[in-house]
Amino acid sequence: ATACLAQQSVAQADDIPTIESDTLLIGSDMTYPPYIYLEGENPTGFEVDFMNAVAEHMGLEAEYVDTRFAQLIVGLRSNRYDVIASLLYITPERAEVIDYVPHTQTGSSILTASNYADSPSKPNDLCGMRVSSIQGASWVPKLTEVSDQHCIPNGLGEIDIREFATAPEATQAILAGAVEAQFADAAVAKLAMENTDDALKITSKELIYPIPVGLGVSSSNPEIKNAIAAAIEKMKESGQYEEILSAYNL
């Protein structure tokens, strides 16, 4: 049975038009714990566990290409890799230039220093504040809209959004007093709080801007999209999908 499965995987892999033979090239920003980050030289985290399983079901070897988040879609469209796996929120704007294979759902949180007097719980509370964020995040236009349509017209001061190349740099900006708050993915915010010995606090009470997350694939390669979706279905049938999500509280 094992030999038969191996033969099926190889046959399936031969039919998938990947950039490199027998390899699934995966573009990821490896500065984003707990989703994907480096331990020494080894990629680790949710996206790695998830994509290693996906690649295995496709009969391919997973290989990761470290790319800053704001450049991930450009890299995909330039054929640097076959798929993006980097907590990629599914948005209408991105869906105009790439295709998605959805796999989970998340949302955002607000972080401040533990000794900060205010506790902003929603975007409207960020008026007049300096707010850090990873560059290219889907919530940046939304916060800009809140600033333009609510904060400024009501004389509350703009939301001064400061974008950083990585989420850890955005967190460091709070600790250095360069900003009053950080807007981040909920799991990223929770880990940042834990890793700073409670120097930070999460002030939002519920997920902000809940949103589905997916793997990004080229619109010109429907075969790879279908193969990835089929692999995820196999993971769901076996219980592997739920096991990986549960391990990261997703």
DAWOVEN-V578423 format. One record per residue. RES is the residue in one small letter. PSI is psi in whole degrees, 0 to 359 (999 if undefined). Layout:
BEGIN
res=RES psi=PSI
res=RES psi=PSI
END
This chain:
BEGIN
res=a psi=321
res=t psi=317
res=a psi=320
res=c psi=316
res=l psi=319
res=a psi=318
res=q psi=319
res=q psi=318
res=s psi=317
res=v psi=317
res=a psi=319
res=q psi=317
res=a psi=322
res=d psi=335
res=d psi=353
res=i psi=121
res=p psi=78
res=t psi=161
res=i psi=317
res=e psi=136
res=s psi=135
res=d psi=13
res=t psi=138
res=l psi=106
res=l psi=126
res=i psi=118
res=g psi=126
res=s psi=146
res=d psi=104
res=m psi=39
res=t psi=26
res=y psi=62
res=p psi=145
res=p psi=9
res=y psi=309
res=i psi=131
res=y psi=172
res=l psi=132
res=e psi=103
res=g psi=242
res=e psi=6
res=n psi=123
res=p psi=139
res=t psi=171
res=g psi=181
res=f psi=310
res=e psi=326
res=v psi=311
res=d psi=317
res=f psi=311
res=m psi=330
res=n psi=320
res=a psi=318
res=v psi=311
res=a psi=320
res=e psi=316
res=h psi=335
res=m psi=354
res=g psi=26
res=l psi=161
res=e psi=127
res=a psi=132
res=e psi=133
res=y psi=140
res=v psi=106
res=d psi=121
res=t psi=135
res=r psi=147
res=f psi=316
res=a psi=343
res=q psi=2
res=l psi=313
res=i psi=321
res=v psi=317
res=g psi=321
res=l psi=314
res=r psi=343
res=s psi=10
res=n psi=36
res=r psi=336
res=y psi=168
res=d psi=333
res=v psi=149
res=i psi=128
res=a psi=93
res=s psi=53
res=l psi=55
res=l psi=108
res=y psi=140
res=i psi=112
res=t psi=154
res=p psi=323
res=e psi=315
res=r psi=325
res=a psi=347
res=e psi=340
res=v psi=343
res=i psi=166
res=d psi=164
res=y psi=152
res=v psi=102
res=p psi=147
res=h psi=345
res=t psi=186
res=q psi=147
res=t psi=196
res=g psi=187
res=s psi=162
res=s psi=163
res=i psi=131
res=l psi=143
res=t psi=171
res=a psi=145
res=s psi=329
res=n psi=9
res=y psi=135
res=a psi=322
res=d psi=159
res=s psi=76
res=p psi=125
res=s psi=348
res=k psi=165
res=p psi=322
res=n psi=336
res=d psi=353
res=l psi=1
res=c psi=136
res=g psi=7
res=m psi=154
res=r psi=127
res=v psi=126
res=s psi=155
res=s psi=155
res=i psi=144
res=q psi=138
res=g psi=10
res=a psi=149
res=s psi=339
res=w psi=348
res=v psi=311
res=p psi=327
res=k psi=318
res=l psi=323
res=t psi=320
res=e psi=318
res=v psi=317
res=s psi=313
res=d psi=326
res=q psi=341
res=h psi=304
res=c psi=303
res=i psi=313
res=p psi=334
res=n psi=12
res=g psi=28
res=l psi=359
res=g psi=147
res=e psi=161
res=i psi=112
res=d psi=93
res=i psi=125
res=r psi=113
res=e psi=138
res=f psi=155
res=a psi=328
res=t psi=158
res=a psi=319
res=p psi=324
res=e psi=323
res=a psi=323
res=t psi=318
res=q psi=330
res=a psi=326
res=i psi=311
res=l psi=331
res=a psi=356
res=g psi=14
res=a psi=337
res=v psi=163
res=e psi=336
res=a psi=162
res=q psi=138
res=f psi=122
res=a psi=162
res=d psi=146
res=a psi=316
res=a psi=325
res=v psi=317
res=a psi=317
res=k psi=317
res=l psi=322
res=a psi=319
res=m psi=316
res=e psi=324
res=n psi=352
res=t psi=23
res=d psi=44
res=d psi=25
res=a psi=346
res=l psi=159
res=k psi=146
res=i psi=120
res=t psi=344
res=s psi=148
res=k psi=340
res=e psi=169
res=l psi=133
res=i psi=137
res=y psi=58
res=p psi=140
res=i psi=144
res=p psi=151
res=v psi=143
res=g psi=174
res=l psi=136
res=g psi=131
res=v psi=159
res=s psi=138
res=s psi=340
res=s psi=4
res=n psi=68
res=p psi=335
res=e psi=317
res=i psi=326
res=k psi=313
res=n psi=322
res=a psi=320
res=i psi=316
res=a psi=321
res=a psi=322
res=a psi=319
res=i psi=322
res=e psi=321
res=k psi=321
res=m psi=323
res=k psi=317
res=e psi=325
res=s psi=347
res=g psi=355
res=q psi=322
res=y psi=308
res=e psi=323
res=e psi=316
res=i psi=316
res=l psi=316
res=s psi=326
res=a psi=336
res=y psi=18
res=n psi=39
res=l psi=999
END
